[in-house]
Amino acid sequence: MNTLSFKTSEFFHPDWLRSHIFQTINFYYPQSIDHQTGGYFHCFLDDGSVCDIRNKDLVGTARFIYIYSVGTLLGGPSDWRRAVEHGLHFLEHHFRDPVYGGYYWRLKGKIAADPTKYAYGHAFVLLAVSYAARAGISCARRWIEEIYQILETHFRDKPYGLYLDERSFDWSRISPYRGQNANMHLCEAMIAAFEATGHPVYLRRAYQLAYAVTVILAGKTGGMIWEQYDERWNPDWRYHQEYEGNEFRPYGFLPGHALEWSKLLLKLSAYCPEPWIVQRAEALYYGALNMGTDTVYGGLFFSIAPDGYVLDSDKYYWVMAEAIGASALMAAKSRRPSDLRTYQSFFEYCRNYFIDHKYGGWYPRLNRRNKRIGRIKSPPPKTDYHPIANCLQALFAFSYTPVKSISKN
């Protein structure tokens, strides 16, 4: 290894990463707390002013619980712990369906504006309560198994080792849509549930999801990960005809999701040291860089068509945040100078274009030339979960290595 080391820049220092996490959380606290209705506000302008006082998203609520739990876990102020408890109370008493079980997708105030049940939303609830439990909030621990059982009972597509995407509020109707996005976040949530409890059932499920998506499904699409599938989990190449900008069902090959899967596989490899896991992580990681890098203006493109044409050349905050997390884990594992430089270059790009150095937080979206699109700093359900989660991964990557190993069996 040459003279380039983990201490080359501030981006490798755990103290700096922790400070950036705290600065990002501080953009949202205390103005995110809705003391009148309960729960959190979800929409913020550049200076942190609230721009929507009524609508409350399940994903945004769970992500706020997550970021305040991370802040508490890292030794932040006690007010953040109370912010976690505030969100958990609203989640339990207003998002939870008292009749059919599960969690509503969206509320207007305290009323279910969209009572549909989505696996994606439940994935974030599982992630949130797992991190709340890790942060020492004991009441959250009992929810982990409960949410797992909801997923197993109502969303599990057992023959394929995957989860359904959408069901009606009373579970009676199943949408024909199948997507990898919810399954990716369920893999993330299952790893978090395992880390919070030590129960191997969650790790086994994360392993099964990772194999089903990154090996079985990716094997049908040339090794990279397609987003949409039919009811038998065959690639749906025509979903583009229906795509109307649903951010949870994006069309095409997404470099950001390939990097996100690479990150999850590298995390999984710490507990399940099987060669295929790292091999697929590397293939997805370098495939995403080759496919998605904008060599002219920097950053990564959003989506790529089956023929390799760039569908959306804009730069999204979450894509770049996932690039930071994946490259941090890759650099920490390989210690190759090229991987270290890639991590550093991604963070420098984000510092130059995405991070708001005046008010804090990250801008959500830029055009190809790195100019802002839109004037809202944090539309729902952003909450800067992605930057905080991936700075946390970088912090762990450069200061801590998990040692516990549990077999998939």
Sequence and secondary structure as in RCSB ss.txt:
>XXXX:A:sequence
MNTLSFKTSEFFHPDWLRSHIFQTINFYYPQSIDHQTGGYFHCFLDDGSVCDIRNKDLVGTARFIYIYSVGTLLG
GPSDWRRAVEHGLHFLEHHFRDPVYGGYYWRLKGKIAADPTKYAYGHAFVLLAVSYAARAGISCARRWIEEIYQI
LETHFRDKPYGLYLDERSFDWSRISPYRGQNANMHLCEAMIAAFEATGHPVYLRRAYQLAYAVTVILAGKTGGMI
WEQYDERWNPDWRYHQEYEGNEFRPYGFLPGHALEWSKLLLKLSAYCPEPWIVQRAEALYYGALNMGTDTVYGGL
FFSIAPDGYVLDSDKYYWVMAEAIGASALMAAKSRRPSDLRTYQSFFEYCRNYFIDHKYGGWYPRLNRRNKRIGR
IKSPPPKTDYHPIANCLQALFAFSYTPVKSISKN
>XXXX:A:secstr
  S  TTSSGGG HHHHHHHHHHHHHHHTTTTB TTTSSB   B TTS BS SSEEEHHHHHHHHHHHHHHHHTT
  HHHHHHHHHHHHHIIIIIB TTT SB SEEETTEEEE  EEHHHHHHHHHHHHHHHHTT GGGHHHHHHHHHH
IIIIIEEGGGTEE  EE TTS  B S EEHHHHHHHHHHHHHHHHHH  HHHHHHHHHHHHIIIIIIGGGTTTS 
BSEE TTS B TTGGGT S  TTS  SB HHHHHHHHHHHHHHHTTS  HHHHHHHHHHHHHHHHHHB TTT SB
 SEE TTS EEE  EEHHHHHHHHHHHHHHHHHH  HHHHHHHHHHHHHHHHHTB TTT SB SEE TTS B SS
 SB TT TTHHHHHHHHHHHHHTT          
